[in-house]
Structure formats: C-alpha cells, structure tokens
C-alpha cells in the first residue's frame, strides 16, 4: 500500500511527448471522442475500468493519460489494486526510487533479467533511469502490466535484500518474468493469470515473495510437502546449494564437459582460466543452467551434479562428456524397479520425468539422491 501511495507524491512521470515519440506509433494514441464519451458516461469505478480495458484489449493501444490517471486516483482511494496497477501501467509510471532499488540489488552481486528465451536481457551494471525505463518498456510490450509488476517485484526484492541478504545465498540472478509467472501460479493457480495476480494487495504480494525466498510456503501443508513444488520454486529462483561451483569445477577437471539436455558446459577454457570461487565462473554456470527450460528439471540436474561432485573420489573414470540426462534416466530406471518405464511421466524441457520421482525428497533411504548414486555407478 505504501509503495503505491508514494507514486502519487514522488513519482518520476514520463512526459507524454517523450512517451509518444519513443514508443511505436501503435502503442500510444489520443483517446477518440467516443472513448471519452463512454468513459464520462460510465458510472462507478468498475464501469469506467471496463471501458478502458475494452479499449486496450480491442485496439492494443494505451488509453489517453488523463483518463487512466483519473481512474488511477479513484482506484487508489478505494484500494482497488488491480485497477491501480493497470492504470499505472497505462500511464507508464515509474517509481521515484527504482534506480536506487536496482543499484542496491546489483551492488550485492545479484543480476536482473527481463524477458524469456532468445529475447532474455540481463542487467549486471547499474543503468541510468532512462535506460532502465526503456528496458522494461521494451519487455512489457507483450503484456503492458509487466511495466508495473517489474518495478513492484524489484522494489520488494530490494527491501528483502536489505532486511536479510542471507535469504539470497545461492541466487545469482533474478529472472523476473519467470518469478512473476511463479507468483501468479502460487496466488491464482495459473501462471498466465496476471489479472488475478494484480488483485492482491501489495502487502500480500510482498508476503508471498518473502515466503518463497525464505523457504516458507503460502500454500497448505499438504501442498507444501510436494517436492515437485519445491524444485519448481528453487528452479525459478535460480537457487543453487552451497559449494555447487566447487562440485562443477571438480567434475570439469575430470572430463571434457557436462551436458544438461542439449546444452554443453565445456571444461575448456573454464578450468584453465578460472577458479571455482571466481564470480565469472559462477556466472558461466548460471548462464548454462538458465538454458534449461524447465525449473524442475534444472533442480534435478543440480542434484545429479552435487551427488557426482560429492562422490567423485570414488569414481574411477568419467566419460568424456558427462550427460546429466543419462544419469537421470538411469536413476529413474532404478526408481521404477529396473523397468525403464516412466509411469505418469511428464515432459520437462524435452525430457520425460516421472511425476512420482519429482515428488520424492532428495534425501533419505528412498530419496532421489540414493537412486542417482546408483546411476552414477553405471558411468564407469
């Protein structure tokens, strides 16, 4: 609530002339007379909101600022957070301290990324306010609400980093699009429901984020016991366990590379030019893991690497290329009693993974690590 209230007093407004000149011609237009008339005739907050949303959905153009600002002010007083967020996005409002928030995250040796797939863009050096605004504007053209959600999520991450940096050990990069979709899934049950996500109060959104980073589930106790969910959360948060880089480095010293799906992490020139504690080595590993499309599969790969690195002294010989998929397939074959059939399998990044295997905790007599260690023995 306080974050949005500060918008009215301390916002860095983007001037209309700047916005129109720097956006594609189709993105910002003056409101046609019929839209102004419909807006004026609509009675009540919800009715006016319907007029603007229908205009946006039908034309994919931002409504005139005077209309969205009027509605924004009404919604703010009524604490109607969905309308507040969308109207802030329609106006391309920028939080007054967003540059400081971004800088604080980056100086704590964390990175921010926007977009997904080929178009994903990573920020590792503090940008100017103009550069940052242009970045989030570019990546919110598909979904205008991302313009505001990016800023809100960054603001909350900054607050949490300031409060307890220990919650972020093992996290090098915040992939904001994936994080926003995870928040939507946690809150609404669908990662595509950004409208539903925007209904929650700022403090509710902050608490869900805090729970995710702190390892506390906002869901029921039954759902919290699902290791499928835990792997998904840690995969989206880009979290790796302590000494993970050391394990990767040790493995690369014994082979030519590690393959995760279609993506190879080559030992040359990494081990020749870097040390396991070097920040650039951690970045290289993070870049490699970020190519894995499934969050759960990413975490299973991490479990394989940790177990192989921990038992490397007992492994007499490694193949030239350590194929993590092959190890996982072997572990699931042992898990399924040697049948090799993935019962109730689900596709993750092109690989079929047993749902029951995903729901199995890593440790314990029948944990995934016990099956992985048996599969590692087959590498020799």
Residue pairs with C-beta under 8 A, 6 or more apart in sequence:
1 79
1 201
1 202
1 203
2 202
3 95
3 152
3 155
3 202
4 76
4 81
4 84
4 88
4 202
5 76
6 95
6 96
7 76
7 88
7 93
7 95
8 73
8 76
10 96
10 97
11 93
11 94
11 95
11 96
12 94
12 95
12 96
12 98
12 129
13 91
13 93
13 94
14 91
14 92
14 93
14 94
14 133
16 65
19 28
19 92
20 28
22 134
22 137
23 137
24 141
26 60
26 61
27 61
27 62
27 141
28 61
28 62
29 59
29 61
29 62
29 64
30 64
31 39
31 55
31 63
31 64
31 66
31 67
35 51
35 55
35 63
35 64
35 67
36 64
36 67
38 51
39 48
39 51
39 52
39 67
42 48
42 50
42 51
45 71
45 74
45 75
45 78
45 80
45 83
48 70
48 71
48 74
49 71
49 75
49 83
49 86
52 63
52 67
52 68
52 71
52 86
52 87
52 90
53 86
55 61
55 63
56 62
56 63
56 90
56 144
62 68
62 90
62 92
62 144
63 90
65 90
65 91
68 87
68 90
68 91
69 87
69 91
71 83
71 87
72 83
72 84
72 87
72 88
72 90
72 91
75 81
75 83
75 84
75 87
76 84
79 201
81 198
81 199
81 200
81 201
81 202
82 195
82 198
82 199
85 145
85 148
85 149
85 152
85 198
86 144
86 145
86 148
86 198
88 148
89 140
89 144
89 145
89 146
89 147
89 148
90 144
92 133
92 137
92 147
93 148
94 129
94 133
94 151
95 101
95 151
95 155
97 155
98 129
98 132
98 151
98 154
98 155
99 126
99 127
99 128
99 129
99 132
101 154
101 155
101 157
101 158
102 112
102 123
102 126
102 127
102 132
102 154
102 158
103 126
104 158
104 161
104 162
105 112
105 154
105 157
105 158
105 161
105 174
106 112
106 123
106 124
106 125
106 126
107 126
108 161
108 165
108 168
109 172
109 279
110 161
110 168
110 171
110 172
110 173
110 174
111 122
111 123
111 124
111 172
111 173
111 174
112 122
112 123
112 154
112 173
112 174
112 176
113 120
113 121
113 122
113 123
113 173
113 174
113 175
113 176
113 177
114 120
114 121
114 123
114 135
114 136
114 138
114 139
114 150
114 176
114 177
115 121
115 139
115 177
116 175
116 177
116 178
119 139
120 175
120 177
120 290
121 135
121 138
121 139
122 173
123 132
123 135
127 135
136 146
136 147
136 150
136 151
137 147
139 146
139 150
139 177
140 146
140 147
140 150
143 194
145 194
145 195
145 198
146 177
146 180
146 194
149 180
149 194
149 197
149 198
150 176
150 180
152 202
152 205
153 176
153 179
153 180
153 183
153 209
154 176
156 205
156 206
156 209
156 210
157 174
157 209
159 206
160 167
160 168
160 209
160 210
160 213
161 168
164 214
167 213
167 214
168 213
169 242
170 239
170 240
170 241
170 242
170 244
171 213
171 237
171 238
171 239
171 240
172 238
172 240
172 282
172 283
172 286
173 238
173 286
173 290
174 237
174 238
175 236
175 238
175 290
178 236
178 295
179 236
179 237
180 194
180 197
181 191
181 192
181 236
182 191
182 212
182 232
182 233
182 236
183 197
183 205
183 208
183 209
183 212
184 190
184 191
184 192
184 193
184 194
184 196
184 197
185 191
186 208
186 212
186 218
186 219
187 196
187 197
187 200
187 204
187 205
187 208
187 218
188 196
188 197
190 196
197 205
200 208
207 218
208 218
210 216
211 217
211 218
212 218
212 233
212 237
213 237
217 223
217 224
217 229
219 229
223 229
226 359
227 358
227 359
227 360
227 361
227 362
228 296
228 355
228 358
228 359
231 295
231 296
231 299
231 300
231 358
232 295
232 296
232 299
233 295
234 295
234 299
235 294
235 295
235 296
235 297
235 298
235 299
236 295
238 286
238 289
238 290
240 285
240 289
240 302
241 302
241 306
243 309
244 285
244 302
244 305
244 306
245 276
245 277
245 281
245 282
245 285
246 276
246 277
246 309
247 305
247 306
247 308
247 309
247 310
248 258
248 265
248 276
248 285
248 305
248 309
249 270
249 271
249 275
249 276
249 281
250 276
250 309
250 312
251 258
251 305
251 308
251 309
251 312
251 318
251 322
252 258
252 265
252 267
252 270
252 271
253 267
253 271
254 312
254 315
254 318
255 267
255 318
255 319
255 320
255 321
255 322
256 266
256 267
256 268
256 320
256 321
257 264
257 265
257 266
257 267
257 320
257 321
257 322
258 264
258 265
258 305
258 321
258 322
258 324
259 265
259 321
259 322
259 323
259 324
259 325
260 288
260 289
260 291
260 292
260 298
260 301
260 324
260 325
261 291
261 292
261 297
261 324
261 325
261 349
261 350
261 351
262 291
262 350
263 288
263 291
263 292
264 321
265 284
265 285
265 288
270 281
270 284
274 280
274 281
274 284
275 281
289 298
289 301
289 302
292 298
292 301
292 349
293 348
293 349
293 350
294 348
294 349
294 351
296 348
296 353
296 358
297 348
297 349
297 351
297 353
300 328
300 353
300 358
300 368
301 324
301 328
303 362
303 368
303 369
303 372
304 324
304 327
304 328
304 331
304 372
304 376
305 324
307 369
307 372
307 373
307 376
308 315
308 322
308 327
308 376
311 373
311 376
315 376
315 379
315 380
316 380
317 379
317 380
318 379
318 380
319 379
322 379
325 351
327 372
327 375
327 376
327 379
328 351
328 353
328 372
328 375
329 375
330 374
330 375
330 378
331 357
331 368
331 371
331 372
331 374
331 375
332 342
332 353
332 354
332 357
332 371
333 339
333 340
333 375
334 371
334 374
334 375
335 354
335 356
335 357
335 360
335 368
335 371
336 342
336 343
336 354
342 352
342 353
342 354
343 354
343 356
344 354
344 355
344 356
345 352
345 353
345 354
345 355
346 352
346 353
346 354
346 355
346 358
347 353
357 368
357 371
360 366
360 367
360 368
361 367
361 368
362 368
362 369
363 369
364 370
